[in-house]
């Protein structure tokens, strides 16, 4: 059995799907709980005909994807192909991969446009996108750190330095050298969640542990911190 990845345009939407060829007589289109679309097709089926059949059922496909999305807010494993959704500041955007000798990544409307001289190379697309996320994170995290530090100024604390890293199991930490380290993937969360993580770490300036005094102090600054924490934990990046 062979397979190939395809995309079709439907209005402003891009539908990505995987085609599996096998010894069968009919063509079947499925939308899975992770919102992935697969097509089972006869080995002699023409790609043009498969695209036409998928486009004919595009409204149903999008409706099924929307239905499944309400049950699982988590992001599936990324493949870095056109039409795939990616989170940025708490919102989902679709990838548009375009050929261009000059690599670039730009946010336009509901899409993240990735221009690359190697549109078929998913590793190149991944690297371009991750570099774009990192640059966005540097700007956004510094902006939010300045905002979140305001309540701490009256306590005569020095503004901490900021480092951005890839962290496996933590969103952030505060070091003994007065440096806040933030997980670069936090840029995928909304601003309220980013503010929660930064404020959480800033509260360790006064309370190094996670005692009841720490949480009382955190609640005095962000009363709804538990809701923000829950929303962040529901997001898998």
VEXSE-800782 format. One record per residue (C-alpha): x, y, z; chain; residue number from 1; residue in three letters. Coordinates in Angstrom, 2 decimals. Each point is the difference from the previous one (the first is absolute). Example, Ala and Ser with C-alpha at 12.3 -4.5 7.8 and 13.67 -1.06 7.14 Angstrom:
# residues 2
- 12.30/-4.50/7.80/A/1/ALA
- 1.37/3.44/-0.66/A/2/SER
# end
This chain:
# residues 237
- 0.00/0.00/0.00/A/1/UNK
- 1.38/3.43/-0.96/A/2/UNK
- -0.93/3.41/1.33/A/3/UNK
- 0.38/3.70/-0.79/A/4/UNK
- -0.88/3.32/1.62/A/5/UNK
- -2.26/2.47/-1.81/A/6/UNK
- -1.76/3.33/0.62/A/7/UNK
- -3.00/1.72/-1.60/A/8/UNK
- -1.36/3.53/0.33/A/9/UNK
- -3.59/0.55/1.07/A/10/UNK
- -0.75/3.72/0.21/A/11/UNK
- 2.40/1.41/2.58/A/12/UNK
- 0.66/-3.45/1.44/A/13/UNK
- 2.74/-2.47/-0.89/A/14/UNK
- -0.78/-3.66/0.60/A/15/UNK
- 3.00/-2.29/0.40/A/16/UNK
- -0.52/-3.73/-0.40/A/17/UNK
- 1.88/-3.25/-0.34/A/18/UNK
- -0.80/-2.38/-2.85/A/19/UNK
- 0.52/-3.73/0.50/A/20/UNK
- -0.11/-2.12/-3.18/A/21/UNK
- -0.99/-3.66/0.26/A/22/UNK
- -1.77/-2.80/-1.83/A/23/UNK
- -3.56/1.23/0.40/A/24/UNK
- -2.82/1.09/-2.30/A/25/UNK
- -1.42/3.04/1.79/A/26/UNK
- 1.36/3.27/1.38/A/27/UNK
- -0.58/0.75/3.68/A/28/UNK
- 0.58/3.33/1.85/A/29/UNK
- 0.41/0.01/3.80/A/30/UNK
- 0.49/2.73/2.60/A/31/UNK
- 1.65/-1.30/3.17/A/32/UNK
- -0.34/1.31/3.59/A/33/UNK
- 3.38/1.75/-0.32/A/34/UNK
- -1.55/1.85/-3.01/A/35/UNK
- 2.28/-1.77/-2.47/A/36/UNK
- -1.62/-0.76/-3.36/A/37/UNK
- 0.80/-3.26/-1.80/A/38/UNK
- -1.14/-1.30/-3.36/A/39/UNK
- 0.01/-3.69/-0.90/A/40/UNK
- 0.16/-0.31/-3.77/A/41/UNK
- 0.36/-2.70/-2.67/A/42/UNK
- 3.55/-0.40/-1.30/A/43/UNK
- -1.01/1.30/-3.44/A/44/UNK
- -1.85/3.08/1.27/A/45/UNK
- 1.15/3.29/-1.54/A/46/UNK
- 1.19/2.73/2.38/A/47/UNK
- -2.15/2.57/-1.82/A/48/UNK
- -3.10/-2.10/0.63/A/49/UNK
- 0.94/-0.48/3.67/A/50/UNK
- 0.44/3.77/0.41/A/51/UNK
- -3.41/0.56/-1.61/A/52/UNK
- -1.70/-2.48/2.32/A/53/UNK
- 1.62/1.54/3.09/A/54/UNK
- -1.01/3.50/-1.11/A/55/UNK
- -3.56/-1.21/-0.54/A/56/UNK
- -0.10/-1.13/3.63/A/57/UNK
- 1.96/2.96/1.37/A/58/UNK
- -2.92/1.47/1.94/A/59/UNK
- -0.62/-3.31/1.75/A/60/UNK
- 3.73/-0.40/0.74/A/61/UNK
- 0.25/3.44/1.60/A/62/UNK
- -3.16/-0.64/2.01/A/63/UNK
- 1.45/-3.28/1.31/A/64/UNK
- 3.30/1.66/0.90/A/65/UNK
- -1.86/2.71/1.90/A/66/UNK
- -2.05/-2.65/1.81/A/67/UNK
- 3.09/-1.91/1.14/A/68/UNK
- 1.88/3.17/1.00/A/69/UNK
- -2.46/0.75/2.80/A/70/UNK
- 1.00/-3.18/1.81/A/71/UNK
- 3.75/0.27/-0.31/A/72/UNK
- 1.73/3.36/0.31/A/73/UNK
- 3.41/-1.62/-0.21/A/74/UNK
- 2.22/0.45/-3.01/A/75/UNK
- 0.87/-3.23/-1.89/A/76/UNK
- 3.56/-0.80/-1.04/A/77/UNK
- 1.11/2.52/-2.60/A/78/UNK
- 0.89/-1.10/-3.53/A/79/UNK
- 0.76/3.48/-1.39/A/80/UNK
- -2.06/-0.38/-3.15/A/81/UNK
- -2.36/2.40/-1.72/A/82/UNK
- -3.44/0.33/1.59/A/83/UNK
- 1.20/-1.16/3.42/A/84/UNK
- -1.09/2.10/2.98/A/85/UNK
- 2.49/1.62/2.38/A/86/UNK
- -0.59/1.99/3.17/A/87/UNK
- 1.25/3.55/0.46/A/88/UNK
- -1.07/2.14/2.98/A/89/UNK
- -2.88/-2.35/0.72/A/90/UNK
- -1.50/0.00/-3.50/A/91/UNK
- 0.21/-2.58/-2.75/A/92/UNK
- 1.47/0.89/-3.36/A/93/UNK
- 0.44/-2.14/-3.11/A/94/UNK
- 3.31/-0.40/-1.78/A/95/UNK
- 0.33/1.22/-3.57/A/96/UNK
- 3.25/-1.20/-1.49/A/97/UNK
- 1.13/1.92/-3.08/A/98/UNK
- 3.09/-0.32/-2.17/A/99/UNK
- 2.36/2.99/0.12/A/100/UNK
- 3.77/0.30/-0.26/A/101/UNK
- -0.05/2.39/2.97/A/102/UNK
- -1.14/-1.88/3.15/A/103/UNK
- -2.47/1.84/2.24/A/104/UNK
- -2.90/-0.54/2.39/A/105/UNK
- -2.88/2.47/0.23/A/106/UNK
- -3.32/0.05/1.82/A/107/UNK
- -2.87/1.06/-2.26/A/108/UNK
- -3.62/-0.35/1.04/A/109/UNK
- -0.67/-3.57/1.06/A/110/UNK
- 3.18/-1.36/-1.57/A/111/UNK
- 3.70/-0.30/0.72/A/112/UNK
- 1.68/0.41/-3.38/A/113/UNK
- 3.29/-1.90/-0.24/A/114/UNK
- 2.02/0.91/-3.09/A/115/UNK
- 2.85/-2.39/-0.69/A/116/UNK
- 2.15/-1.17/-2.93/A/117/UNK
- -0.72/-3.56/1.16/A/118/UNK
- -3.81/-0.23/0.44/A/119/UNK
- 0.10/-3.81/0.04/A/120/UNK
- 2.58/-0.15/2.82/A/121/UNK
- -1.90/-0.12/3.27/A/122/UNK
- 3.23/0.35/2.01/A/123/UNK
- 0.68/3.35/-1.66/A/124/UNK
- -3.56/1.14/0.66/A/125/UNK
- 0.31/-1.06/3.63/A/126/UNK
- 3.27/1.89/0.46/A/127/UNK
- -1.39/3.17/-1.59/A/128/UNK
- -3.12/-0.16/2.13/A/129/UNK
- 1.88/-0.67/3.24/A/130/UNK
- 2.34/2.95/-0.68/A/131/UNK
- -3.04/2.18/-0.63/A/132/UNK
- -1.58/-1.14/3.27/A/133/UNK
- 3.25/0.77/1.85/A/134/UNK
- 0.22/3.54/-1.37/A/135/UNK
- -3.64/0.60/0.88/A/136/UNK
- 0.59/-1.42/3.47/A/137/UNK
- 2.91/2.38/0.65/A/138/UNK
- -2.15/3.02/-0.78/A/139/UNK
- -3.19/-1.20/1.72/A/140/UNK
- 1.62/-1.39/3.16/A/141/UNK
- 1.99/3.18/0.62/A/142/UNK
- -3.15/2.05/-0.48/A/143/UNK
- -2.01/-2.14/2.43/A/144/UNK
- 2.86/-0.11/2.54/A/145/UNK
- 0.04/3.80/0.12/A/146/UNK
- -3.76/0.01/0.49/A/147/UNK
- -0.05/-2.73/2.67/A/148/UNK
- 2.86/1.52/1.98/A/149/UNK
- -1.98/3.19/0.75/A/150/UNK
- -1.50/-1.25/3.33/A/151/UNK
- 3.47/-1.10/1.15/A/152/UNK
- 1.66/3.38/-0.44/A/153/UNK
- -1.35/1.25/3.33/A/154/UNK
- 1.70/-2.95/1.71/A/155/UNK
- 3.42/1.29/-1.10/A/156/UNK
- 0.88/-3.12/-2.01/A/157/UNK
- 2.35/0.32/-2.93/A/158/UNK
- -1.54/-0.87/-3.37/A/159/UNK
- 1.13/-3.52/-0.91/A/160/UNK
- 1.82/-0.87/-3.19/A/161/UNK
- -1.77/-2.17/-2.56/A/162/UNK
- 1.16/-3.18/-1.71/A/163/UNK
- -2.00/-2.09/-2.47/A/164/UNK
- 0.71/-3.71/-0.29/A/165/UNK
- -1.55/-3.26/-1.06/A/166/UNK
- -1.25/-1.59/3.24/A/167/UNK
- -1.39/-3.52/0.09/A/168/UNK
- -2.13/0.04/3.15/A/169/UNK
- -0.28/3.60/1.18/A/170/UNK
- -1.46/3.25/-1.30/A/171/UNK
- 2.46/2.13/1.94/A/172/UNK
- 2.35/0.38/2.93/A/173/UNK
- 1.82/2.67/2.04/A/174/UNK
- 3.72/-0.48/0.61/A/175/UNK
- 2.10/1.09/2.97/A/176/UNK
- 1.62/2.59/-2.28/A/177/UNK
- -3.32/1.82/-0.47/A/178/UNK
- -0.67/-1.37/-3.47/A/179/UNK
- -3.40/-1.16/-1.22/A/180/UNK
- 0.22/-2.91/-2.43/A/181/UNK
- -3.08/-0.48/-2.19/A/182/UNK
- -0.87/-2.96/-2.20/A/183/UNK
- 0.12/1.17/-3.62/A/184/UNK
- -3.20/-1.97/-0.71/A/185/UNK
- -1.87/2.32/2.35/A/186/UNK
- -0.37/2.36/-2.99/A/187/UNK
- -2.72/-2.37/-1.20/A/188/UNK
- -2.16/0.91/3.02/A/189/UNK
- -2.13/3.11/0.37/A/190/UNK
- 1.25/3.14/1.74/A/191/UNK
- -1.95/-0.72/3.20/A/192/UNK
- 1.72/-3.37/0.36/A/193/UNK
- 3.40/1.55/-0.75/A/194/UNK
- -0.66/2.62/2.70/A/195/UNK
- -0.91/-2.77/2.45/A/196/UNK
- 3.30/-1.84/-0.53/A/197/UNK
- 2.08/3.18/0.25/A/198/UNK
- -1.84/1.21/3.11/A/199/UNK
- 0.32/-3.45/1.58/A/200/UNK
- 3.78/0.19/-0.39/A/201/UNK
- 0.12/3.61/1.19/A/202/UNK
- -1.80/-1.02/3.20/A/203/UNK
- 3.00/-2.18/0.80/A/204/UNK
- 1.95/3.22/0.55/A/205/UNK
- -1.91/0.26/3.28/A/206/UNK
- -0.82/-3.65/0.68/A/207/UNK
- 2.59/-2.49/-1.40/A/208/UNK
- -2.19/-3.03/0.74/A/209/UNK
- -3.61/-0.93/-0.80/A/210/UNK
- -1.36/0.61/3.47/A/211/UNK
- -3.49/1.27/0.78/A/212/UNK
- 1.53/3.48/0.36/A/213/UNK
- 1.29/-0.29/-3.55/A/214/UNK
- -3.45/-0.84/-1.39/A/215/UNK
- -1.65/2.72/2.08/A/216/UNK
- 2.46/2.48/-1.45/A/217/UNK
- -0.61/-1.30/-3.53/A/218/UNK
- -3.78/0.27/0.48/A/219/UNK
- 0.35/3.60/1.18/A/220/UNK
- 1.50/0.87/-3.38/A/221/UNK
- -1.91/-2.41/-2.27/A/222/UNK
- -3.24/-1.05/1.72/A/223/UNK
- -0.93/-2.38/-2.84/A/224/UNK
- 3.41/-1.66/-0.23/A/225/UNK
- -1.51/-3.49/0.36/A/226/UNK
- -2.17/0.47/-3.10/A/227/UNK
- 2.97/1.26/-1.97/A/228/UNK
- 2.10/-2.94/1.19/A/229/UNK
- -2.69/-2.50/-1.00/A/230/UNK
- -0.33/1.47/-3.47/A/231/UNK
- 3.77/-0.15/-0.44/A/232/UNK
- 0.15/-3.62/1.14/A/233/UNK
- -2.69/-0.92/-2.53/A/234/UNK
- 2.24/1.24/-2.80/A/235/UNK
- 2.57/-2.55/-1.16/A/236/UNK
- 2.70/1.57/-2.19/A/237/UNK
# end
